[in-house]
Amino acid sequence: MKKLILPVAAFSMLFLTSCGGTSVCGCMDSYLEMSKEMKAANGDETKMKEIQEKYKDEEEACKKLDEGKTSEEKEKMQEEAKKCDAYKELEKL
């Protein structure tokens, strides 16, 4: 279970500070799908590694969107993320 929490928490922090530019909601959608798949993996390390690899590109794209942003811009991205349907669904997970 700890192995599930760490990647999800890391990705969670990443999306909170990273998504924007191309699509905040796109980052949220990717995070939602990754979270659902990780939850379904039930701590299976092999499956979790496959999931991390599957979402590697999306994670990198969201991470790069954060580069050069001020704290104010990051806060605006967080507010935009909260308006996404995926964010609302993540709150329910």
C-alpha positions in Angstrom: 0.0 0.0 0.0 2.9 2.4 0.8 4.2 1.8 -2.7 0.9 3.0 -4.1 0.7 6.1 -1.9 4.1 7.5 -2.8 3.7 7.7 -6.6 0.2 9.0 -6.3 1.2 11.6 -3.8 4.2 12.6 -5.9 2.0 12.9 -9.0 -0.5 14.8 -7.0 2.0 17.4 -5.9 3.3 17.6 -9.4 -0.1 18.3 -10.9 -0.9 21.0 -8.3 2.2 22.9 -9.3 2.6 21.9 -12.9 -0.5 21.8 -15.0 -1.3 24.7 -17.2 -0.2 25.9 -20.6 -1.3 23.2 -22.9 -4.2 22.1 -20.8 -4.7 22.2 -17.0 -7.6 19.9 -17.4 -5.5 17.6 -19.6 -3.1 17.1 -16.8 -6.0 16.5 -14.4 -7.5 13.9 -16.8 -4.1 12.1 -16.9 -3.8 12.2 -13.1 -7.3 10.9 -12.7 -6.8 8.0 -15.1 -3.4 7.1 -13.5 -5.0 7.2 -10.0 -7.8 4.9 -11.0 -5.4 2.5 -12.6 -3.1 2.6 -9.5 -6.1 1.9 -7.2 -7.1 -1.0 -9.4 -3.6 -2.4 -9.3 -4.1 -3.1 -5.6 -0.4 -2.6 -4.8 0.9 -5.0 -7.5 4.4 -3.6 -8.1 4.6 -4.8 -11.7 1.3 -3.3 -12.6 2.2 0.0 -10.8 5.5 0.2 -12.7 3.7 -0.3 -16.0 1.2 2.4 -15.1 4.0 4.8 -14.2 5.7 4.1 -17.5 2.4 4.5 -19.3 1.9 8.0 -17.9 5.6 9.1 -18.0 5.2 11.4 -21.0 2.1 13.1 -19.6 3.8 13.6 -16.2 6.9 15.1 -17.9 4.7 17.4 -20.0 2.8 18.7 -16.9 6.1 19.1 -15.1 7.5 21.2 -17.9 4.5 23.5 -17.9 5.6 24.6 -14.4 9.0 25.9 -15.5 9.4 29.6 -15.1 6.1 30.2 -13.5 5.7 32.6 -10.5 3.9 31.6 -7.3 1.0 33.7 -8.5 0.8 31.9 -11.8 1.0 28.6 -10.1 -1.9 29.6 -7.8 -4.0 30.5 -10.8 -3.3 27.1 -12.4 -4.4 25.5 -9.2 -7.6 27.4 -9.3 -8.1 26.5 -12.9 -7.5 22.8 -12.0 -10.3 22.9 -9.4 -12.7 23.8 -12.2 -11.9 20.6 -14.2 -14.4 17.7 -14.1 -11.4 15.4 -13.3 -10.6 17.4 -10.2 -14.1 17.0 -8.9 -14.0 13.2 -9.6 -10.6 13.0 -7.8 -12.1 14.5 -4.7 -14.5 11.6 -4.6 -11.8 8.9 -4.8 
